């Protein structure tokens, strides 16, 4: 398997995508004029606002809030919470640990300028059961201005009804020129490595100049993590700064392998 170069890989290289097919799309009522029949409801500070799919370009995204709240209960099976993202500088809600993992890796990928959890309630029509609805998990606004609609569901837990809902969300994204993906899993070791790096994602004071020492040593060629830290004036502290530089993609490593003392580390942009 080809290595996952942490200093240059994109989000789409890190997850396993569940793809809907023609069978699921065939269940949707997408005849002529469907964007004028399907609706999306967004929650804003002034209350709920409904837009036809054909009018989504006029949604005031900056004024929108999650379409449903993140509640806690003693008997619920899912695990909601709030995740801080360096990319946006604030907390974002999630409804499950799988969703939290996506926020973490999306933050690492560094392309997100804004993320809205549970962005809207989609009401759509199917050929068999008539009206149905779906709330996608996230809408990410990327730094280039494009939008990426995302759902999260482990591949083994996607039923037929889920697949039809995902197909409906994909149809909306296609009509709007957005990207759409269902995150059904992750490449081996990606989550464990990114989670380790995230421990040092916030700004670090560096009075000893350890980061420049690490970068200077890495520019001389790829080195094992332990040796790279050991080449600095204070190896124990340099380890934390190495993780910081890896998170911010100034150093690179293989996300497809466990991170340890023997992991090769290189300066970002070096040919691998």
HELIX and SHEET records of a PDB file:
HELIX    1   1 UNK A   11  UNK A   13  5                                   3    
HELIX    2   2 UNK A   22  UNK A   25  1                                   4    
HELIX    3   3 UNK A   34  UNK A   36  5                                   3    
HELIX    4   4 UNK A   53  UNK A   58  5                                   6    
HELIX    5   5 UNK A   61  UNK A   63  5                                   3    
HELIX    6   6 UNK A   97  UNK A  109  1                                  13    
HELIX    7   7 UNK A  155  UNK A  157  5                                   3    
HELIX    8   8 UNK A  160  UNK A  176  1                                  17    
HELIX    9   9 UNK A  190  UNK A  198  1                                   9    
HELIX   10  10 UNK A  210  UNK A  218  1                                   9    
HELIX   11  11 UNK A  225  UNK A  230  1                                   6    
HELIX   12  12 UNK A  235  UNK A  247  1                                  13    
SHEET    1   A 5 UNK A  15  UNK A  17  0                                        
SHEET    2   A 5 UNK A 179  UNK A 186 -1                                        
SHEET    3   A 5 UNK A 147  UNK A 152  1                                        
SHEET    4   A 5 UNK A 138  UNK A 142 -1                                        
SHEET    5   A 5 UNK A 112  UNK A 117 -1                                        
SHEET    1   B 3 UNK A  47  UNK A  52  0                                        
SHEET    2   B 3 UNK A  39  UNK A  44 -1                                        
SHEET    3   B 3 UNK A  64  UNK A  65 -1                                        
SHEET    1   C 4 UNK A  47  UNK A  52  0                                        
SHEET    2   C 4 UNK A  39  UNK A  44 -1                                        
SHEET    3   C 4 UNK A 121  UNK A 126 -1                                        
SHEET    4   C 4 UNK A 130  UNK A 135 -1                                        
SHEET    1   D 2 UNK A  81  UNK A  85  0                                        
SHEET    2   D 2 UNK A  90  UNK A  94 -1                                        
SHEET    1   E 3 UNK A 223  UNK A 224  0                                        
SHEET    2   E 3 UNK A 264  UNK A 267 -1                                        
SHEET    3   E 3 UNK A 251  UNK A 252 -1                                        
END                                                                             
